[in-house]
Amino acid sequence: MTTDNEKVQELQPAIISYVKDLPNMCSLAGLACTILAIYFSIIGVYYAAMIGMIWAVAFDWADGLVARRMKGRTGSDRIFGGQLDLVIDIVSYGVTPAILLLSYGKFDPIFLPAAFIVLAAAAIRLSYFSTFGLSDESKYTGLALDNNSIALVFIFLLESVLPIELFSVVLYVSALGLAALNVSQIKTPKLSGNPRNVVLLAFYTLGITSIYAWKLL
C-alpha cells in the first residue's frame, strides 16, 4: 500500500534536474565567477577579482531576464530558482566583498569588523527581501546588494592612483557605506528588471573587463 508521503516523494523531481533550467545555469555561471573573484582576492590578484565580481552581477541579472522570458516554467521551477538566487547572492555580495576587504588589508584584525558588517548586512538584507519582497512593483527598500559590486569594481579603479594606505581607508569606508545603504529605509529602483539597464550593464561589464584585463597585462 502506497502512503501519501510516498506519493509526494515520487512526484518530487531529482535535485540535479534543476541544473538544466536555463536561468539556473546563468545563476551557477555567476557563482563560478564569484568563486574566481574569491580565489583571486585571496591570492592578491585584485584586478582579476574585479572581473569576476562584475561578471557575477552580469549573470545574476541575466538569469532574471531569461526567467521572465521563458515559457513553461512551473511553480517549483520559480521557487527553486528564487531560493538558488538568494543562496548565491549571499556568497557573491556578502562573502566576496568581505574576503576582498580582509585580503586587501593583509588580514589585519582591524578589517574584521568591516568584513563582519558587510556580510551581516547582506544576510539581513536578503532575509528582509525574502520576507517582504519589493516595497512596490519596481522599488526595493534599501540598496540592492548587486549595486555593491557595481560600485566596488568602479571604486577599485582608484587603487592604482592612490597610495595603498589611503586606498585601504577608501575601500574600508566605501564598504561600510554600502552596507549601511543595504539595510537603510531608502527606496531604490529595481534596475535589473529593465532591459535597457541590462544593456547598460553589459557595456559596463565589458568596459570594466577591458580596463582590468589591460591592467593585468
Backbone bond lengths (Angstrom), bond angles and torsions (degrees), N, CA, C in turn:
res aa  C-N    CA-C-N  psi(-1)  N-CA   C-N-CA  omega(-1)  CA-C   N-CA-C  phi
1 M - - - 1.463 - - 1.535 109.72 -
2 T 1.326 116.53 130.73 1.458 121.44 -177.45 1.523 109.99 -91.87
3 T 1.322 116.94 126.85 1.451 121.57 179.30 1.519 110.27 -83.42
4 D 1.356 115.25 166.02 1.470 119.83 178.90 1.519 110.77 -62.52
5 N 1.353 116.64 -38.33 1.470 120.02 -179.90 1.518 111.33 -63.13
6 E 1.325 116.23 -39.35 1.463 120.24 179.16 1.523 111.00 -66.83
7 K 1.350 116.22 -36.15 1.456 119.68 178.20 1.525 110.86 -65.24
8 V 1.348 115.80 -41.96 1.456 120.17 178.92 1.514 110.28 -62.91
9 Q 1.355 116.50 -42.55 1.454 120.11 -179.64 1.520 111.84 -63.80
10 E 1.356 115.74 -35.42 1.455 119.38 179.33 1.525 111.55 -66.83
11 L 1.350 116.01 -30.92 1.455 120.38 -178.59 1.527 112.44 -80.90
12 Q 1.325 117.03 -18.52 1.448 120.03 -178.68 1.530 110.68 -71.26
13 P 1.337 117.51 129.98 1.467 119.89 178.66 1.524 110.59 -71.91
14 A 1.313 115.95 161.63 1.460 120.55 176.32 1.521 109.91 -65.89
15 I 1.322 116.19 145.46 1.456 120.77 -178.50 1.525 111.15 -55.59
16 I 1.331 115.16 -47.21 1.464 120.17 -174.08 1.532 112.02 -69.36
17 S 1.350 117.14 -14.64 1.464 119.98 -178.36 1.521 111.96 -64.17
18 Y 1.330 117.24 -24.40 1.462 120.29 -178.98 1.530 112.56 -74.16
19 V 1.314 116.88 -13.43 1.464 119.57 -179.72 1.530 111.04 -66.94
20 K 1.320 116.44 -30.56 1.464 119.53 -177.12 1.532 112.70 -76.36
21 D 1.333 116.84 -8.11 1.466 120.85 176.41 1.530 108.42 -70.22
22 L 1.331 117.79 124.75 1.465 121.78 -171.96 1.535 113.45 -57.40
23 P 1.339 119.22 -45.39 1.476 118.12 177.17 1.528 112.40 -59.68
24 N 1.332 116.94 -37.42 1.459 119.92 178.42 1.527 111.35 -68.34
25 M 1.339 116.45 -32.76 1.465 119.60 175.91 1.530 110.03 -64.67
26 C 1.338 116.83 -38.14 1.466 120.23 176.16 1.524 110.25 -64.10
27 S 1.336 116.29 -41.71 1.463 120.44 179.03 1.523 110.98 -61.12
28 L 1.317 116.48 -43.09 1.463 120.89 -179.07 1.529 111.15 -70.25
29 A 1.334 116.95 -32.63 1.467 119.58 174.48 1.519 109.97 -63.72
30 G 1.335 116.22 -39.36 1.451 120.29 175.59 1.518 111.85 -63.46
31 L 1.333 116.31 -38.04 1.463 120.55 177.17 1.528 110.84 -63.97
32 A 1.330 116.76 -37.53 1.462 120.71 177.22 1.531 110.18 -62.68
33 C 1.330 116.77 -41.04 1.467 120.75 176.99 1.522 110.71 -63.96
34 T 1.331 115.68 -37.24 1.467 120.67 178.53 1.520 111.35 -64.65
35 I 1.327 116.51 -42.06 1.465 120.15 178.20 1.524 110.26 -61.21
36 L 1.331 116.70 -40.72 1.458 120.31 176.81 1.527 111.00 -63.23
37 A 1.348 116.31 -41.37 1.462 120.22 179.27 1.526 110.70 -62.39
38 I 1.320 117.11 -41.05 1.469 121.65 178.38 1.525 110.35 -65.12
39 Y 1.325 115.73 -45.96 1.470 120.81 -179.19 1.533 110.87 -59.31
40 F 1.333 115.84 -49.94 1.463 119.24 -177.15 1.528 111.60 -69.89
41 S 1.333 117.24 -29.11 1.466 119.48 174.49 1.528 110.52 -65.01
42 I 1.313 116.60 -43.35 1.465 120.86 -177.66 1.528 111.50 -64.49
43 I 1.337 116.03 -40.38 1.469 118.25 -177.19 1.533 111.80 -87.81
44 G 1.333 117.17 -0.44 1.454 120.87 173.88 1.511 116.48 86.32
45 V 1.327 117.48 14.27 1.478 120.07 175.96 1.533 106.62 -95.59
46 Y 1.328 115.77 77.80 1.457 121.04 -167.52 1.525 113.62 -70.58
47 Y 1.314 117.13 -31.04 1.461 118.78 179.47 1.535 110.58 -64.93
48 A 1.309 116.82 -39.34 1.470 120.28 176.06 1.520 110.26 -66.94
49 A 1.330 116.42 -36.02 1.468 120.34 178.03 1.522 110.75 -62.04
50 M 1.348 116.44 -38.82 1.458 120.16 179.11 1.530 111.45 -62.95
51 I 1.319 115.86 -38.27 1.467 119.79 178.03 1.520 109.86 -63.80
52 G 1.324 116.83 -44.09 1.461 120.15 178.03 1.518 111.85 -61.77
53 M 1.326 117.02 -40.60 1.467 120.82 -177.90 1.522 112.12 -65.03
54 I 1.331 117.45 -42.92 1.465 118.47 -176.89 1.532 110.93 -74.08
55 W 1.340 117.01 -32.66 1.464 118.23 176.90 1.518 111.58 -70.73
56 A 1.328 117.24 -28.36 1.468 120.33 174.98 1.530 109.86 -62.87
57 V 1.337 116.53 -39.30 1.463 120.44 176.87 1.527 110.35 -66.43
58 A 1.323 116.07 -42.87 1.468 119.97 -178.78 1.534 110.97 -59.30
59 F 1.322 117.15 -44.44 1.468 119.53 178.98 1.521 111.35 -70.57
60 D 1.326 117.16 -32.10 1.459 120.96 176.88 1.519 110.59 -62.85
61 W 1.324 116.78 -43.93 1.457 120.04 177.37 1.525 111.18 -68.90
62 A 1.321 116.38 -35.63 1.465 120.20 -177.65 1.521 111.57 -65.05
63 D 1.349 116.72 -39.15 1.466 117.48 -176.82 1.526 111.69 -63.40
64 G 1.340 116.99 -37.54 1.460 119.28 177.99 1.513 112.22 -67.86
65 L 1.325 116.23 -40.75 1.462 120.70 179.60 1.522 110.80 -64.48
66 V 1.326 116.54 -43.49 1.464 120.97 179.15 1.522 110.23 -65.36
67 A 1.343 116.66 -42.83 1.466 120.44 -178.44 1.524 111.94 -60.73
68 R 1.336 116.43 -39.81 1.464 119.87 -178.86 1.525 112.18 -70.11
69 R 1.318 117.01 -25.56 1.464 120.25 -177.53 1.528 112.81 -92.99
70 M 1.323 116.53 -14.81 1.464 119.86 -178.92 1.522 111.21 -78.96
71 K 1.312 115.25 141.71 1.458 120.53 176.70 1.525 108.93 -108.57
72 G 1.308 115.75 151.95 1.458 120.14 175.71 1.515 114.70 88.92
73 R 1.329 118.00 3.88 1.473 120.06 176.83 1.522 108.76 -74.63
74 T 1.313 116.53 134.73 1.461 121.70 -178.57 1.524 110.40 -83.32
75 G 1.328 114.89 172.32 1.457 119.73 177.11 1.513 111.96 -62.37
76 S 1.334 116.74 -38.76 1.462 119.39 178.92 1.526 111.30 -68.06
77 D 1.345 116.80 -32.05 1.473 120.32 175.71 1.527 110.12 -60.81
78 R 1.330 115.16 -44.87 1.466 119.60 -178.29 1.527 111.48 -68.61
79 I 1.310 116.70 -41.24 1.470 120.32 -179.82 1.527 110.20 -65.31
80 F 1.326 116.41 -46.35 1.468 120.62 179.66 1.527 110.13 -61.35
81 G 1.342 116.33 -45.06 1.459 120.46 -179.59 1.516 111.98 -61.31
82 G 1.334 115.76 -39.84 1.455 119.65 178.95 1.525 112.08 -65.41
83 Q 1.341 116.16 -41.77 1.459 120.24 178.70 1.532 111.14 -67.47
84 L 1.330 116.46 -38.86 1.463 120.51 177.84 1.523 110.34 -62.54
85 D 1.324 116.26 -41.83 1.469 120.81 177.44 1.520 111.50 -58.07
86 L 1.338 116.28 -45.32 1.464 119.96 -177.74 1.524 111.70 -63.23
87 V 1.332 115.85 -42.23 1.464 119.85 -179.26 1.531 110.40 -65.29
88 I 1.332 116.25 -43.42 1.463 120.22 -179.85 1.524 110.82 -67.98
89 D 1.338 116.74 -36.78 1.466 120.21 -179.38 1.525 112.28 -61.10
90 I 1.312 117.60 -38.42 1.472 118.99 -179.63 1.526 110.66 -65.28
91 V 1.333 116.38 -31.50 1.464 119.98 177.42 1.530 110.25 -76.75
92 S 1.325 116.09 -46.50 1.465 120.69 -175.87 1.519 112.81 -67.87
93 Y 1.339 115.83 -42.38 1.464 119.51 -170.98 1.523 113.96 -110.75
94 G 1.329 116.88 -2.22 1.448 120.86 176.01 1.513 112.04 -115.74
95 V 1.321 116.40 -59.77 1.468 121.50 -177.63 1.529 111.32 -67.11
96 T 1.327 116.87 -45.47 1.474 120.13 -175.35 1.532 113.13 -61.14
97 P 1.343 119.72 -52.25 1.468 117.69 178.51 1.525 113.15 -64.64
98 A 1.336 117.16 -30.58 1.463 119.77 177.12 1.527 110.32 -64.30
99 I 1.333 116.47 -43.53 1.463 120.65 178.42 1.523 110.59 -67.19
100 L 1.329 116.77 -39.14 1.468 120.77 177.04 1.529 110.61 -58.01
101 L 1.327 116.30 -46.46 1.457 121.35 178.78 1.531 111.41 -59.24
102 L 1.324 115.74 -48.95 1.462 120.27 -177.91 1.526 111.14 -63.57
103 S 1.319 116.40 -42.93 1.459 120.18 -177.51 1.521 111.07 -67.54
104 Y 1.357 116.91 -45.30 1.459 118.71 -179.28 1.526 111.11 -66.16
105 G 1.312 115.93 -28.41 1.455 120.48 176.46 1.508 113.77 -85.27
106 K 1.350 116.22 13.43 1.468 122.01 179.12 1.530 111.74 57.97
107 F 1.337 114.90 30.20 1.468 122.43 178.49 1.527 112.38 56.82
108 D 1.331 114.60 30.87 1.458 120.60 173.32 1.535 108.03 -68.34
109 P 1.324 119.03 135.26 1.471 121.77 -178.90 1.522 114.28 -55.10
110 I 1.332 117.52 -23.94 1.459 119.59 -179.50 1.522 112.30 -64.12
111 F 1.342 116.36 -19.90 1.456 120.27 178.81 1.539 112.59 -86.93
112 L 1.329 117.23 -10.07 1.462 120.22 -179.31 1.534 112.94 -62.37
113 P 1.340 119.71 -44.62 1.470 118.33 178.98 1.526 113.11 -59.07
114 A 1.334 116.90 -42.77 1.468 119.90 179.50 1.523 110.96 -65.28
115 A 1.338 116.42 -40.97 1.466 119.83 179.06 1.529 110.56 -62.48
116 F 1.327 115.90 -40.91 1.472 119.51 178.69 1.518 111.07 -65.36
117 I 1.333 116.81 -44.08 1.464 120.35 -178.97 1.521 111.13 -62.21
118 V 1.332 116.60 -42.46 1.472 120.83 178.41 1.528 110.63 -60.83
119 L 1.325 116.62 -46.40 1.461 120.42 -178.61 1.523 111.65 -69.50
120 A 1.331 116.70 -41.27 1.462 120.85 179.45 1.526 111.09 -64.61
121 A 1.341 116.37 -42.19 1.464 119.97 178.81 1.521 111.03 -62.13
122 A 1.337 116.83 -38.61 1.467 120.38 178.33 1.527 110.49 -64.78
123 A 1.334 116.94 -43.20 1.463 120.62 -179.61 1.531 111.03 -65.00
124 I 1.337 116.37 -43.09 1.464 120.96 179.39 1.518 110.36 -65.80
125 R 1.332 115.91 -43.62 1.481 121.33 -179.14 1.525 110.70 -60.20
126 L 1.322 117.16 -45.98 1.463 120.68 -178.55 1.525 111.53 -69.24
127 S 1.319 116.58 -37.34 1.466 119.83 178.13 1.528 110.64 -64.85
128 Y 1.325 115.75 -40.90 1.467 120.42 178.81 1.531 110.40 -64.07
129 F 1.331 115.60 -44.44 1.463 119.43 -178.76 1.527 111.32 -65.27
130 S 1.338 117.31 -41.13 1.462 119.83 -179.58 1.526 111.37 -67.28
131 T 1.335 116.61 -21.72 1.462 121.21 178.65 1.525 112.03 -85.67
132 F 1.337 116.94 -45.93 1.463 120.74 -171.76 1.526 114.39 -111.35
133 G 1.336 117.87 -17.36 1.452 120.50 -179.76 1.518 112.25 69.05
134 L 1.333 116.80 -153.77 1.462 122.00 179.82 1.518 110.43 -70.57
135 S 1.337 115.70 150.41 1.462 119.20 177.38 1.530 110.71 -72.84
136 D 1.322 117.03 -27.68 1.464 123.13 167.89 1.525 106.31 -150.20
137 E 1.307 118.62 -160.93 1.458 120.91 -173.65 1.524 113.79 -66.33
138 S 1.327 118.63 -23.34 1.460 119.07 -172.75 1.529 114.02 -137.87
139 K 1.333 118.04 12.71 1.461 119.44 -177.65 1.527 112.19 -132.39
140 Y 1.341 113.84 145.58 1.458 121.56 174.31 1.522 109.48 -97.10
141 T 1.317 115.33 156.32 1.451 120.70 164.07 1.523 106.63 -91.91
142 G 1.322 116.98 118.84 1.458 120.65 -174.42 1.521 110.97 86.68
143 L 1.323 115.48 161.73 1.466 120.91 -179.99 1.521 109.82 -75.63
144 A 1.329 116.98 126.71 1.465 121.19 178.56 1.521 110.07 -62.53
145 L 1.322 116.28 143.85 1.464 121.28 -171.96 1.516 114.00 -64.32
146 D 1.331 117.78 -29.87 1.463 118.80 -178.57 1.529 111.20 -62.87
147 N 1.347 116.34 -27.22 1.461 119.73 177.56 1.530 111.86 -64.15
148 N 1.331 117.26 -26.55 1.465 120.45 177.99 1.522 111.03 -59.47
149 S 1.329 115.84 -48.80 1.459 119.74 -178.93 1.526 111.40 -67.23
150 I 1.336 115.87 -39.50 1.465 119.70 178.22 1.527 110.05 -59.17
151 A 1.338 115.94 -41.10 1.465 120.34 180.00 1.522 111.83 -74.08
152 L 1.325 117.07 -43.21 1.464 120.44 -174.72 1.526 112.70 -64.63
153 V 1.327 117.59 -38.87 1.469 118.80 -179.97 1.530 110.78 -67.87
154 F 1.332 116.30 -26.11 1.467 119.81 175.65 1.528 110.07 -77.73
155 I 1.324 116.73 -45.53 1.467 121.11 179.11 1.524 110.64 -59.32
156 F 1.332 116.48 -34.78 1.465 120.35 -176.84 1.520 112.29 -66.92
157 L 1.332 117.63 -13.75 1.461 120.10 175.03 1.525 111.12 -62.48
158 L 1.335 116.27 -23.83 1.463 120.54 178.81 1.526 112.24 -72.79
159 E 1.324 116.29 -14.44 1.465 120.59 -175.44 1.527 112.07 -59.66
160 S 1.311 117.01 -31.56 1.467 120.42 -176.70 1.524 113.14 -84.57
161 V 1.339 117.03 -9.52 1.464 119.06 -177.28 1.531 112.68 -115.49
162 L 1.325 117.08 -13.06 1.459 120.58 179.62 1.525 110.33 -107.13
163 P 1.319 118.10 150.90 1.467 120.36 172.88 1.536 110.30 -59.05
164 I 1.320 116.97 149.11 1.465 121.48 -176.54 1.525 111.66 -55.24
165 E 1.333 116.95 -43.74 1.459 120.49 -177.44 1.524 110.95 -62.84
166 L 1.341 116.06 -42.66 1.466 120.21 -179.57 1.516 110.80 -69.01
167 F 1.331 116.84 -42.75 1.463 118.23 -179.31 1.524 111.25 -67.18
168 S 1.322 118.02 -32.12 1.465 120.65 175.72 1.521 110.86 -57.71
169 V 1.347 115.43 -40.53 1.460 120.39 178.03 1.527 110.47 -67.75
170 V 1.337 116.17 -42.82 1.469 120.99 178.90 1.527 110.12 -59.85
171 L 1.323 117.31 -45.78 1.455 121.72 -179.29 1.531 110.93 -64.79
172 Y 1.319 115.88 -42.41 1.467 122.17 179.95 1.529 110.23 -60.39
173 V 1.320 115.59 -51.62 1.465 121.03 -177.70 1.525 111.02 -66.09
174 S 1.327 117.04 -40.15 1.466 121.04 179.93 1.524 111.01 -62.67
175 A 1.330 116.12 -43.41 1.467 120.31 179.92 1.528 110.78 -63.18
176 L 1.328 117.07 -42.57 1.465 120.64 178.16 1.528 111.25 -66.14
177 G 1.337 116.48 -39.63 1.457 120.46 178.52 1.521 112.25 -62.78
178 L 1.317 116.28 -43.15 1.463 120.75 178.62 1.524 110.70 -65.73
179 A 1.335 116.96 -40.19 1.469 120.94 178.32 1.527 110.69 -61.42
180 A 1.340 115.98 -41.22 1.463 120.34 178.37 1.530 111.05 -62.52
181 L 1.327 116.00 -40.80 1.469 120.13 178.44 1.523 111.36 -67.24
182 N 1.336 117.33 -33.80 1.465 121.35 179.91 1.522 112.22 -59.43
183 V 1.328 116.28 -37.44 1.475 119.96 -175.59 1.526 112.07 -105.50
184 S 1.327 117.01 12.50 1.461 120.77 179.44 1.525 110.58 -81.64
185 Q 1.313 115.72 176.06 1.467 121.34 179.97 1.533 112.04 -98.02
186 I 1.320 117.11 9.48 1.463 119.00 178.28 1.520 110.46 -66.30
187 K 1.313 116.49 150.98 1.456 122.17 177.32 1.527 108.95 -99.93
188 T 1.318 116.17 124.72 1.467 120.74 -179.11 1.522 109.69 -124.42
189 P 1.324 117.49 145.40 1.470 120.15 -177.70 1.530 112.35 -69.79
190 K 1.309 115.66 151.41 1.464 122.08 175.71 1.528 107.69 -83.80
191 L 1.319 115.53 92.35 1.459 120.92 -174.24 1.517 112.96 -67.83
192 S 1.337 116.62 -36.23 1.466 119.99 -173.00 1.517 113.53 -69.61
193 G 1.307 118.80 -14.54 1.456 120.48 -177.81 1.520 114.15 -84.65
194 N 1.320 116.65 -6.23 1.457 121.25 -176.77 1.530 110.09 -102.87
195 P 1.346 118.52 120.35 1.474 120.58 -179.77 1.523 113.51 -55.35
196 R 1.345 117.34 -34.32 1.465 120.53 178.38 1.521 110.48 -63.01
197 N 1.330 116.33 -41.17 1.462 120.13 179.20 1.527 111.44 -67.60
198 V 1.322 116.20 -32.54 1.463 120.40 177.14 1.527 109.92 -63.80
199 V 1.332 116.23 -41.48 1.467 120.81 177.67 1.532 110.00 -64.14
200 L 1.333 116.26 -43.03 1.462 120.27 178.26 1.526 111.24 -61.78
201 L 1.338 115.81 -40.58 1.461 119.38 177.82 1.521 110.79 -64.73
202 A 1.329 117.04 -36.97 1.461 120.41 179.01 1.530 110.49 -61.03
203 F 1.334 116.52 -44.70 1.470 120.05 177.50 1.528 111.03 -65.40
204 Y 1.321 116.07 -40.81 1.466 120.75 178.78 1.525 110.41 -62.83
205 T 1.326 115.98 -43.33 1.466 120.93 179.59 1.521 111.12 -61.79
206 L 1.326 116.41 -45.55 1.460 120.31 179.53 1.529 111.05 -65.67
207 G 1.339 115.95 -38.67 1.462 119.47 179.01 1.523 111.73 -66.14
208 I 1.330 116.71 -46.86 1.470 121.21 179.12 1.530 110.12 -62.68
209 T 1.334 116.06 -41.84 1.464 120.45 178.94 1.522 110.83 -60.63
210 S 1.335 116.83 -43.93 1.466 121.37 -179.61 1.525 111.36 -63.24
211 I 1.327 116.01 -43.28 1.467 120.50 -178.51 1.530 110.99 -63.40
212 Y 1.322 115.87 -49.11 1.461 118.79 -177.01 1.529 112.40 -72.93
213 A 1.341 116.47 -31.27 1.465 119.06 175.37 1.530 110.12 -64.92
214 W 1.347 115.56 -39.91 1.470 120.08 176.87 1.534 110.39 -63.94
215 K 1.308 117.58 -40.71 1.470 121.29 178.50 1.525 110.86 -64.68
216 L 1.340 116.77 -36.53 1.455 120.29 178.36 1.524 111.35 -65.36
217 L 1.332 115.56 -34.61 1.475 119.35 -179.48 1.506 111.41 -78.16
